[in-house]
Structure formats: C-alpha cells, structure tokens
Amino acid sequence: MHYRKLLSTVLLFFTLTASAQPKPARQVEVFCGAELYYADVNFLRLYDLLIYLTPGAKWHMGNDWQLAVQAKLPVINNGYMNHLPGYSRYEMVRLGNLTLSKELHFNAGRQHFKLTAGLFGRERWGGDLRWYMPLNSWLMLRAQGGLTRHWGLGFDLHSHTESDFDGPWTASAILGADIYLKPWNTEFRLSGGRYINEDYGLQLDVMRHFRHCTVLAFAQLHERGTGYASHNTGGGFKVIMMLPPYKKYDKEKVALRPATNFRLTYNAQSDGYSMKMYTTDPEENERELPVNVEWGTAVADGLNER
C-alpha cells in the first residue's frame, strides 16, 4: 500500500469531518493544536526549533465507543536533523494517533475501565487497559497495563516514505494512587511500574489546580539510564492550560475547536529514555482523567466547564 496516499486520505478525512473528554453520543469533533520543541545545543544559533501542527478528529460513536485520529504536520524545522541518508524524519508529515477505545463503567462496584487498541503516541502500537477505582471523594486507585511495539508512518514532499511496524513486543504496567484535597484544590499522585523501555521507576506528582489551569511539580526515582550523563533521579514541572471554548457541545453533531489543552514541560536530568510511556488519546494530559470518572477536577466547582 502506498502510505503517502493513505495519509493524504486521512488528512482529508479530518479536515472535512470532525476529542479526551466524553461527549454526546454520535458526535464528531475536529480540532487542531501545535507541538513546540526547542533545544540549546547548537553554538550556531540560540535554539534549535521544531514546530508541528497537530490536526485531529474524534468520533463519539455512542455507548462509550470512540474513534480518534491525529496527524503531525511540520511547519518550522530549524536545526532538528537525525542524519538519515537523504531525508529527515522531522520533516515528514506523520500519523500521530489512530485508536479505537471503549469505556466500561460498573458504578455499583466503583469500577471504571478503558480499553484502547491502535497506534498510540510515542510511536507504540498495540493494546492498552486502564482501571480506576474511586474509594471516596479524596482517594482513588488506578492502574494501567499495555502490550506494545514500535511503529512509524510518514511521508515528505520529496517522495520519501516510512512504514515501520517492527521491534519486540513490550509489556508495561503502572500502579498508582491519587489523593485530592478539595478545600485547597491540591492533588497528590504516586505511581510506579515498568515503562515502554523496559525500565522501572517511581514518580510523585504534586498538582495545584486552578480554574482551567494546573501547575504540577514531579520527582522521579528510576533505574540509571543510558549515556555518560545518566542519573537515577529526575524531576521538573509542568503547566497544563485548558483552552477555550469551555462550553459543552451538547447539541452539535459536528464541532470545530482548538485542542483542549496546552502543556509546558521542564525536565531536569532527563536522559530521554527513563520512565517514558505512550499516550492513547491525542489530547491526553495530567489534569483530566482519561476515563469518565466523577472524581477530582471532574466534580470540583469552577475548575472545569467542559
């Protein structure tokens, strides 16, 4: 199959049709965001700069089924090269996500599941299962398990293509617990397990939730990574800003909007290898739960309006 034609068809689909929040049944949403990468590693310029546009679409098919697709369109590349013969992966139009998911809710037992299959973020494909159990208004248990391997699809304007579905299958699993202190809109999250590079680690997140915004600090303890400057500890902060419009699309069958959120991440002592995990939703973020569970910011007054 000619993957350039396939990806062109996918791009045309979501520009004509219509994403990590549950929406009314049989609704289609078209959205677009952007990804920014920069690095101060080149003495010829202040920063190497890479910007992608990330258009996508989600189809809420009813009964908690969802089909999602997203692409990555390079618009600026100043310094990002991977020295492949004749072309660069960073200059390719790439498929970033193509997934089918189903949520299962057993409210009487406080059990919530999400099963997802397809092409995930961080170029992993396979299957993923998530489990959430809110014990009360301030404590929730969570788990995630997946079986994935590498994938990559892309093309550029010089007839270069990429279609890789290779590498070994990798099992990953993460267990965690969340504590939400509603009077202070503060959340603590402790999680750990085995990640997609077959390494083990433990992470503590401390989140302060504001109206449409979350500021998060994190600390990591993990196996020593690869490279001469590797460490077994890390940390940093993240800012997750939810983007307008904040209203619900209850009566619209086709909705056009920007991406739900913008995220800024700073990693200290990151080796680019340790404690990496795929994403199953194009708009997945730390503020919002990937499963429709009435807990935390999903029920806090004034924090969310979606």
C-alpha positions as CSV (number, residue, x, y, z in Angstrom):
1,M,0.0,0.0,0.0
2,H,1.2,3.5,-0.8
3,Y,1.3,5.2,2.6
4,R,1.6,8.6,1.1
5,K,-1.9,8.2,-0.5
6,L,-3.2,6.7,2.8
7,L,-2.0,9.6,4.9
8,S,-3.3,12.1,2.4
9,T,-6.7,10.4,2.7
10,V,-6.6,10.5,6.5
11,L,-5.7,14.2,6.4
12,L,-8.6,14.9,4.1
13,F,-10.9,13.0,6.4
14,F,-10.4,15.0,9.5
15,T,-10.3,18.3,7.6
16,L,-13.8,17.6,6.3
17,T,-15.2,15.8,9.4
18,A,-14.6,16.2,13.0
19,S,-11.6,14.5,21.0
20,A,-10.0,13.1,25.6
21,Q,-13.4,14.1,27.1
22,P,-16.6,12.1,26.9
23,K,-19.0,13.9,24.6
24,P,-22.6,13.3,23.5
25,A,-23.2,10.1,21.5
26,R,-22.5,10.1,17.7
27,Q,-20.8,13.4,17.8
28,V,-17.8,14.3,15.7
29,E,-15.2,16.9,16.7
30,V,-12.4,18.4,14.6
31,F,-9.6,20.1,16.5
32,C,-6.1,21.3,15.9
33,G,-3.2,22.0,18.3
34,A,0.6,22.5,18.0
35,E,3.7,21.0,19.4
36,L,6.9,23.0,20.1
37,Y,10.3,21.6,20.7
38,Y,13.4,23.6,21.3
39,A,17.0,22.8,22.5
40,D,20.0,24.9,23.3
41,V,22.6,22.5,22.0
42,N,24.0,24.3,18.9
43,F,26.6,27.0,19.1
44,L,25.5,28.4,15.7
45,R,22.1,29.6,17.0
46,L,20.4,30.4,20.3
47,Y,17.9,27.5,19.9
48,D,17.1,24.6,17.6
49,L,13.4,24.9,16.9
50,L,10.8,22.5,15.7
51,I,7.0,23.2,15.4
52,Y,4.3,20.8,14.4
53,L,0.6,21.5,13.7
54,T,-1.4,18.6,15.1
55,P,-4.9,18.4,13.5
56,G,-7.1,15.6,14.5
57,A,-10.6,14.3,14.9
58,K,-12.7,12.2,17.3
59,W,-15.9,10.4,16.6
60,H,-18.0,9.6,19.7
61,M,-20.0,6.6,18.4
62,G,-22.2,6.1,21.4
63,N,-22.2,3.6,24.2
64,D,-18.8,4.9,25.3
65,W,-17.1,4.0,22.0
66,Q,-14.6,6.5,20.4
67,L,-12.5,6.6,17.3
68,A,-9.7,9.1,17.3
69,V,-7.1,10.1,14.6
70,Q,-4.4,12.8,14.6
71,A,-1.5,13.8,12.3
72,K,1.7,15.9,12.8
73,L,2.4,18.5,10.1
74,P,5.9,20.1,10.3
75,V,5.8,23.8,9.7
76,I,9.2,25.0,11.1
77,N,12.4,23.0,11.5
78,N,15.4,25.0,12.3
79,G,18.2,22.6,13.4
80,Y,16.4,19.3,14.1
81,M,18.1,16.7,12.0
82,N,18.5,12.9,12.5
83,H,21.2,12.5,9.8
84,L,19.4,9.8,7.9
85,P,20.6,9.4,4.3
86,G,18.7,11.7,2.0
87,Y,15.9,12.8,4.4
88,S,14.9,13.7,7.9
89,R,12.0,12.2,9.9
90,Y,11.4,15.6,11.5
91,E,10.4,17.0,8.1
92,M,7.8,14.3,7.4
93,V,4.0,14.5,7.6
94,R,3.4,11.8,10.2
95,L,0.4,10.0,11.6
96,G,0.4,10.5,15.4
97,N,-2.6,8.6,16.6
98,L,-5.2,6.2,15.3
99,T,-7.1,4.5,18.1
100,L,-10.4,2.8,18.9
101,S,-11.5,2.8,22.6
102,K,-14.3,1.6,24.7
103,E,-15.1,2.6,28.3
104,L,-16.8,0.2,30.8
105,H,-18.4,1.5,34.0
106,F,-19.7,-0.5,36.9
107,N,-20.9,2.2,39.2
108,A,-22.2,-0.1,41.9
109,G,-18.8,-1.6,42.4
110,R,-16.9,1.7,41.7
111,Q,-15.1,0.1,38.8
112,H,-14.2,2.0,35.7
113,F,-12.2,0.6,32.7
114,K,-11.0,1.9,29.3
115,L,-9.7,-0.5,26.6
116,T,-7.8,1.0,23.7
117,A,-6.3,-0.5,20.6
118,G,-4.4,1.0,17.7
119,L,-1.5,3.4,17.0
120,F,-0.5,5.2,20.2
121,G,1.7,8.2,20.9
122,R,5.4,7.9,21.3
123,E,5.3,5.5,18.3
124,R,3.9,2.5,20.1
125,W,1.1,0.3,18.8
126,G,-0.9,-2.5,20.4
127,G,-3.4,-2.7,23.2
128,D,-3.9,-0.8,26.5
129,L,-6.2,-1.3,29.5
130,R,-6.8,1.3,32.3
131,W,-8.6,0.8,35.6
132,Y,-9.8,3.4,38.1
133,M,-11.5,2.9,41.4
134,P,-12.6,5.9,43.5
135,L,-12.7,4.8,47.1
136,N,-14.2,8.1,48.3
137,S,-14.1,11.8,47.4
138,W,-10.4,12.1,48.2
139,L,-8.7,8.8,47.4
140,M,-8.7,6.9,44.1
141,L,-6.7,3.8,42.9
142,R,-5.5,3.4,39.3
143,A,-3.6,1.0,37.1
144,Q,-2.6,0.8,33.5
145,G,-1.2,-2.1,31.5
146,G,-0.2,-2.4,27.9
147,L,1.4,-4.6,25.3
148,T,3.0,-2.6,22.5
149,R,5.8,-2.5,19.9
150,H,7.3,0.2,17.7
151,W,5.6,1.8,14.7
152,G,6.1,4.7,12.3
153,L,4.2,6.1,9.3
154,G,5.2,9.2,7.4
155,F,6.0,10.9,4.1
156,D,7.6,14.1,2.9
157,L,7.3,16.2,-0.3
158,H,10.4,14.5,-1.8
159,S,8.8,11.1,-2.2
160,H,10.4,9.7,0.9
161,T,8.2,7.4,2.9
162,E,8.4,5.5,6.2
163,S,6.3,2.5,7.2
164,D,7.7,0.6,10.2
165,F,6.0,-1.9,12.4
166,D,9.0,-3.6,14.0
167,G,10.8,-4.3,17.2
168,P,9.9,-6.6,20.1
169,W,6.7,-6.6,22.0
170,T,7.0,-4.9,25.3
171,A,4.7,-5.3,28.3
172,S,4.3,-2.2,30.5
173,A,2.3,-1.8,33.8
174,I,1.8,1.1,36.2
175,L,0.1,1.2,39.5
176,G,-0.8,4.4,41.4
177,A,-3.0,6.2,43.9
178,D,-4.4,9.8,43.8
179,I,-5.2,11.9,46.8
180,Y,-7.4,15.0,46.2
181,L,-7.7,17.7,48.8
182,K,-10.7,19.7,47.6
183,P,-10.5,22.7,50.1
184,W,-7.1,23.5,48.6
185,N,-7.7,22.1,45.1
186,T,-4.5,20.2,45.5
187,E,-3.8,16.7,44.3
188,F,-1.0,14.2,45.1
189,R,-0.3,11.3,42.8
190,L,2.1,8.4,43.5
191,S,2.7,6.0,40.7
192,G,5.3,3.5,39.5
193,G,6.0,0.4,37.5
194,R,7.5,-0.8,34.2
195,Y,7.7,1.5,31.3
196,I,8.0,1.1,27.5
197,N,11.8,1.0,27.5
198,E,11.6,-2.0,30.0
199,D,12.9,0.2,32.8
200,Y,11.4,0.6,36.3
201,G,10.7,3.8,38.2
202,L,8.6,5.6,40.8
203,Q,7.1,9.1,40.5
204,L,5.5,11.6,42.8
205,D,3.3,14.4,41.4
206,V,2.0,17.4,43.3
207,M,-0.6,19.3,41.5
208,R,-2.3,22.6,42.3
209,H,-5.5,23.1,40.3
210,F,-6.7,26.5,39.3
211,R,-9.6,27.5,37.0
212,H,-8.8,26.0,33.7
213,C,-5.1,25.5,34.7
214,T,-3.0,23.1,36.6
215,V,0.6,23.6,37.9
216,L,2.4,20.3,38.6
217,A,5.8,19.5,40.2
218,F,7.2,16.0,39.9
219,A,10.1,13.9,41.2
220,Q,11.3,10.6,39.8
221,L,13.4,7.7,41.1
222,H,14.4,5.2,38.5
223,E,17.0,2.8,37.1
224,R,20.1,4.6,35.8
225,G,19.6,5.5,32.2
226,T,21.9,5.2,29.2
227,G,24.6,7.7,28.3
228,Y,27.6,9.3,30.0
229,A,25.4,11.8,31.9
230,S,22.7,9.4,33.1
231,H,21.1,9.7,36.5
232,N,18.8,7.6,38.6
233,T,16.8,10.6,39.8
234,G,14.9,13.4,38.0
235,G,12.2,16.0,38.3
236,G,10.7,19.1,36.9
237,F,7.4,20.9,36.5
238,K,4.5,21.0,34.1
239,V,1.8,23.6,33.3
240,I,-1.4,22.4,31.8
241,M,-3.6,25.2,30.4
242,M,-7.1,24.3,29.2
243,L,-8.0,26.3,26.1
244,P,-11.4,27.9,25.2
245,P,-14.1,27.4,24.3
246,Y,-15.1,25.8,27.6
247,K,-18.8,25.2,26.8
248,K,-20.2,21.7,26.2
249,Y,-21.2,20.8,22.7
250,D,-24.4,19.0,23.8
251,K,-26.5,19.8,20.7
252,E,-23.8,20.0,17.9
253,K,-23.2,17.0,15.8
254,V,-20.0,18.4,14.3
255,A,-17.9,20.7,16.4
256,L,-14.8,22.7,15.3
257,R,-12.4,23.8,18.1
258,P,-8.8,24.1,19.1
259,A,-7.1,21.4,21.1
260,T,-8.4,21.1,24.6
261,N,-5.1,22.0,26.3
262,F,-1.6,23.4,26.0
263,R,1.2,21.8,28.1
264,L,4.6,23.2,29.1
265,T,7.1,20.7,30.5
266,Y,10.5,21.2,32.0
267,N,12.6,18.1,32.8
268,A,15.7,18.2,35.0
269,Q,18.3,15.4,34.5
270,S,16.2,13.8,31.8
271,D,18.0,11.3,29.7
272,G,15.2,10.9,27.1
273,Y,14.9,7.2,27.9
274,S,13.8,6.6,31.5
275,M,10.2,6.4,32.6
276,K,8.7,7.0,29.1
277,M,5.1,6.0,28.5
278,Y,2.8,6.1,25.4
279,T,-0.4,8.1,25.2
280,T,-3.6,6.6,23.9
281,D,-5.6,9.8,23.3
282,P,-4.4,12.7,21.1
283,E,-5.3,15.2,23.9
284,E,-4.2,13.2,26.9
285,N,-3.0,15.3,29.9
286,E,-2.3,15.0,33.6
287,R,-5.1,17.3,34.7
288,E,-8.0,15.3,33.2
289,L,-8.7,11.7,33.7
290,P,-8.6,9.6,30.5
291,V,-11.8,7.7,31.7
292,N,-15.1,9.4,32.5
293,V,-15.0,9.2,36.3
294,E,-16.7,11.7,38.6
295,W,-13.8,12.4,40.8
296,G,-11.2,15.2,41.4
297,T,-11.3,18.1,39.0
298,A,-14.2,16.5,37.1
299,V,-16.5,17.4,40.0
300,A,-14.7,20.4,41.6
301,D,-16.8,23.6,41.4
302,G,-15.5,26.2,39.0
303,L,-12.4,24.2,37.8
304,N,-13.9,22.8,34.6
305,E,-16.8,23.7,32.4
306,R,-16.5,21.1,29.6
